[in-house]
Amino acid sequence: MSRPGWYSDPYGGGGLRWWDGAVWTEHAKPAPPPPPPDAVPVPGAPPTPAPMASAPVVPPAPVVPSAGGRRACSSPTTRCRTPS
């Protein structure tokens, strides 16, 4: 017959039964629910907006140390001048 798998139950009931490749087994389960119907637009209803595409992720710009990697001044409390 066919390869092993779940098939319509030949004994009825609308479910599925396992075929082991040689005989029908005692293993049975309910049939899966039918797929939902396609969405039908309702007359007069506003159109459904299309999903928005996500913005591309841009990595931050690398930090480039100035003055050989040292700060222009060493005081953490006063404003440091930008080296020229």
Contacts in CASP RR format, 6 or more apart in sequence:
PFRMAT RR
TARGET T0000
AUTHOR 0000-0000-0000
METHOD contacts of the structure
MODEL  1
MSRPGWYSDPYGGGGLRWWDGAVWTEHAKPAPPPPPPDAVPVPGAPPTPA
PMASAPVVPPAPVVPSAGGRRACSSPTTRCRTPS
1 19 0 8 1.000
1 21 0 8 1.000
2 19 0 8 1.000
2 21 0 8 1.000
3 21 0 8 1.000
4 18 0 8 1.000
4 19 0 8 1.000
4 20 0 8 1.000
4 21 0 8 1.000
5 18 0 8 1.000
5 19 0 8 1.000
5 20 0 8 1.000
5 21 0 8 1.000
6 16 0 8 1.000
6 17 0 8 1.000
6 18 0 8 1.000
6 19 0 8 1.000
6 29 0 8 1.000
7 16 0 8 1.000
7 17 0 8 1.000
7 19 0 8 1.000
8 14 0 8 1.000
8 15 0 8 1.000
8 16 0 8 1.000
8 17 0 8 1.000
8 31 0 8 1.000
9 15 0 8 1.000
9 16 0 8 1.000
9 17 0 8 1.000
9 28 0 8 1.000
10 17 0 8 1.000
10 24 0 8 1.000
11 17 0 8 1.000
11 24 0 8 1.000
14 30 0 8 1.000
14 31 0 8 1.000
15 28 0 8 1.000
15 29 0 8 1.000
15 30 0 8 1.000
15 31 0 8 1.000
16 28 0 8 1.000
16 29 0 8 1.000
16 30 0 8 1.000
16 31 0 8 1.000
17 24 0 8 1.000
17 25 0 8 1.000
17 27 0 8 1.000
17 28 0 8 1.000
18 24 0 8 1.000
18 25 0 8 1.000
18 27 0 8 1.000
18 28 0 8 1.000
19 25 0 8 1.000
39 48 0 8 1.000
41 47 0 8 1.000
66 72 0 8 1.000
66 82 0 8 1.000
66 83 0 8 1.000
67 83 0 8 1.000
71 80 0 8 1.000
72 80 0 8 1.000
72 81 0 8 1.000
72 82 0 8 1.000
72 83 0 8 1.000
73 80 0 8 1.000
73 81 0 8 1.000
END
